[in-house]
């Protein structure tokens, strides 16, 4: 067996796997990630909030959220929360506010 006969199938499977993981990150169910982002926007507790913008790509998800961390309509704040995987395309999601 030559090196080409081994490397080509391995490369093909690897690239197909990366493509599938990227598609899952973009088109898969993101309700848990959205809830996590909303919790970050509310300071770790439940509060009235609304997602006004959503951006999804294979490496991250970004949400613009209008939240009322104190529960009053007077204290509404708009923030961007970005969620990324702990590993490049796999692992748990980690959400942080952006400045």
Backbone torsions as a table, in degrees:
resi	resn	phi	psi	omega
1	UNK	NA	133.9	178.8
2	UNK	-88.8	167.3	-179.3
3	UNK	-63.0	-35.8	180.0
4	UNK	-63.2	-37.0	-178.4
5	UNK	-69.5	-21.2	178.6
6	UNK	-94.9	-43.4	-174.0
7	UNK	-71.5	-39.7	-178.1
8	UNK	-60.7	-49.9	178.5
9	UNK	-64.6	-37.3	178.6
10	UNK	-64.8	-43.3	178.1
11	UNK	-63.0	-42.2	179.5
12	UNK	-62.0	-47.0	-180.0
13	UNK	-64.6	-41.7	179.0
14	UNK	-61.4	-46.3	-179.9
15	UNK	-67.2	-37.6	176.0
16	UNK	-64.9	-39.8	177.9
17	UNK	-63.1	-44.1	178.0
18	UNK	-62.5	-40.4	178.8
19	UNK	-63.2	-44.4	179.8
20	UNK	-63.6	-43.5	178.4
21	UNK	-62.0	-40.4	176.9
22	UNK	-63.3	-42.6	178.6
23	UNK	-64.2	-39.0	177.9
24	UNK	-63.1	-42.2	-180.0
25	UNK	-64.7	-31.8	-178.4
26	UNK	-87.6	-45.7	-171.9
27	UNK	-105.2	-5.7	-178.9
28	UNK	-73.4	172.3	178.8
29	UNK	-65.6	128.0	-176.7
30	UNK	-121.7	19.6	-178.3
31	UNK	-60.1	-41.5	179.8
32	UNK	-65.2	-39.2	179.1
33	UNK	-66.7	-41.8	179.2
34	UNK	-61.9	-43.7	178.1
35	UNK	-63.1	-39.8	178.0
36	UNK	-64.3	-42.0	178.2
37	UNK	-64.3	-40.4	178.7
38	UNK	-65.2	-37.9	177.7
39	UNK	-65.5	-39.0	177.4
40	UNK	-64.1	-41.9	179.6
41	UNK	-63.9	-29.3	-178.7
42	UNK	-95.2	11.3	178.1
43	UNK	73.2	29.4	176.6
44	UNK	88.7	0.8	177.7
45	UNK	-127.9	173.1	179.1
46	UNK	-80.8	139.9	175.6
47	UNK	-156.3	162.0	176.2
48	UNK	-63.3	131.0	179.6
49	UNK	-154.7	162.9	178.2
50	UNK	-146.2	131.0	176.1
51	UNK	-81.5	121.2	-178.5
52	UNK	-104.0	-17.2	178.0
53	UNK	-150.8	142.1	178.6
54	UNK	-135.1	130.8	176.7
55	UNK	-131.1	124.6	-179.5
56	UNK	-124.3	134.7	172.6
57	UNK	-141.3	173.6	-175.5
58	UNK	-60.1	-23.6	-175.0
59	UNK	-104.3	-18.3	-177.0
60	UNK	-159.8	170.0	172.6
61	UNK	-134.5	134.7	179.0
62	UNK	-121.8	139.6	-179.4
63	UNK	-129.1	132.9	165.9
64	UNK	-95.5	123.3	-174.5
65	UNK	-127.2	129.7	170.7
66	UNK	-95.3	115.5	-175.7
67	UNK	-125.3	154.9	175.3
68	UNK	-119.0	79.1	-173.4
69	UNK	-56.9	-28.8	-179.8
70	UNK	-94.8	0.1	179.1
71	UNK	81.7	3.9	-180.0
72	UNK	-109.7	146.3	-179.8
73	UNK	-67.6	-20.8	-178.8
74	UNK	-75.4	-22.6	-174.9
75	UNK	-103.3	33.7	-179.5
76	UNK	-71.5	137.1	175.5
77	UNK	-130.4	146.9	176.1
78	UNK	-109.2	128.8	179.6
79	UNK	-141.5	158.5	175.7
80	UNK	-103.9	127.9	177.1
81	UNK	-115.1	126.1	179.6
82	UNK	-111.2	130.4	179.6
83	UNK	-115.6	130.5	178.0
84	UNK	-130.5	157.0	176.3
85	UNK	-73.7	149.8	179.4
86	UNK	-68.0	-29.3	170.8
87	UNK	-112.9	170.8	-169.3
88	UNK	-55.5	-55.7	-178.7
89	UNK	-119.1	-1.1	-177.1
90	UNK	-133.9	173.1	178.0
91	UNK	100.0	-179.6	179.2
92	UNK	-73.0	160.5	177.5
93	UNK	-89.3	140.8	175.8
94	UNK	-123.5	120.6	-176.8
95	UNK	-108.4	136.1	179.1
96	UNK	-138.5	147.3	173.9
97	UNK	-74.2	147.6	179.1
98	UNK	-106.5	149.6	178.5
99	UNK	-100.9	NA	NA
